[in-house]
Amino acid sequence: MKQTLSYFIVRPKYWFGLIGFAISWLIARLPRAMQRGIARALGFVMLKVSGRHKKIVDRNLTLCFPEKTAEERETIIKENAYLTGYGVVETSACWFSDLSSYLKDTKVHGIDNLHAALDKGKGVILLSFHTTGLEIGAQLLSHQERISGMYKPDKNPLIEYMMTKGRLRHVNQLVQQQDVRSMLKVLKNNGIVWYAADQDYGPKRSAVFAPFFGIPAACITATTKFAKMTGAAVIPFTQTRTNKARNYELTVYPALKNFPGESELADATRINQILEDILRANPADYFWVHKRFKTRPNNEESLY
C-alpha cells in the first residue's frame, strides 16, 4: 500500500518522528546564515554527546592517517563533526525546499565530461562517495541533468516516506539497491545513475578486498558488473563546500579510461585510490563514523 502523510499522522508511534521532520521543515525555510549557525551547533552537540561515534572516527583516522598526531586527529574530528552538521541541515533543505537559495551559489565544473559520455549513448554511472555533502551534491546537480539515484531503503516507513518524497523533488527517479533491473534499464536508455558503493556492506555482499589507505577493505563490485553489462561510462563526481559553506562546487570528472579493467579487484583498487586522493586533500569531509574496515579477510582480528 502506498502510504500518505495522513497514514503516519493518525498513528501515535510516529508522532515523535513527525515532530522531528516538522523541525526539519522549519529549518529548510530559515535564511542560509541561520542554517549555517544551526549546522555548527549540531556539530558541537555531536562532539559532546556522541562519545562512541567519536571513538570510531578517531580509530578510522588513526588507521588511514598514521602519520598524524593525536592533536591533528582531534582537529579533524572537530571539523568532521561540523561538516556532518552541515550535512544534516542540507538534507532538511533538500527534502523540504526547492534549493533555490543554494543553486544560485553553486558552480558546476566539468559538465562537458558528462555530455561527452552521454553522446556515446551507453548511459553514465555517476560514481559518488560518502562525503558529508553527499545528499545535497547529487540533488543540486539534478537541477542541471536528469539523474536517477540508487539508494538503500530505510526500515522505518516514516523515514522512507519522507526521504523518497523529498529526494523526488529534485532527482528524476529513485532506484532501490536491490532493483538491478530498473538500474540497468536507466543505463540502457542512456540515462544517468548516481551510485555510491564505498562502504563496508558485510561479508555476504563483499566480493573483494582492495587496499584503502594501505588496508584491505571489503568492497562490492557492482560498478564493474554494471559497466560490463551496459557499456556505461563511469564518471567520478564530487561536491565541495567553499567560502565557509556559503558556496558549493560540483565537479564532474572525465570518464574513467579502460574501465572495466583487467579484474574486479583492479577496478575496486582504482576506485578506492580515487577516494583516497580526495580524502588526502580534505580528510575531514567523509563519513568516518562508518566502520569501513569492519569486515576482515580470512577472519582476521577486528580493527575496532
Secondary structure, DSSP 8 states (H G I E B T S, - for coil): ----HHHHHT-GGGHHHHHHHHHHHHHHTS-HHHHHHHHHHHHHHHHHH-HHHHHHHHHHHHHH-TTS-HHHHHHHHHHHHHHHHHHHHHHHHHHHS--HHHHTTEEEE-HHHHHHHHTTTS-EEEEE---TTHHHHHHHHTTTS-EEEEE---SSHHHHHHHHHHHTTTSSEEEETT-HHHHHHHHHTT-EEEEE--S---TTT--EEEEETTEEEEE--HHHHHHHHH--EEEEEEEEEETTTTEEEEEE----TT-S-S-HHHHHHHHHHHHHHHHHH-TTSS-TTS-TT-S-GGG-----
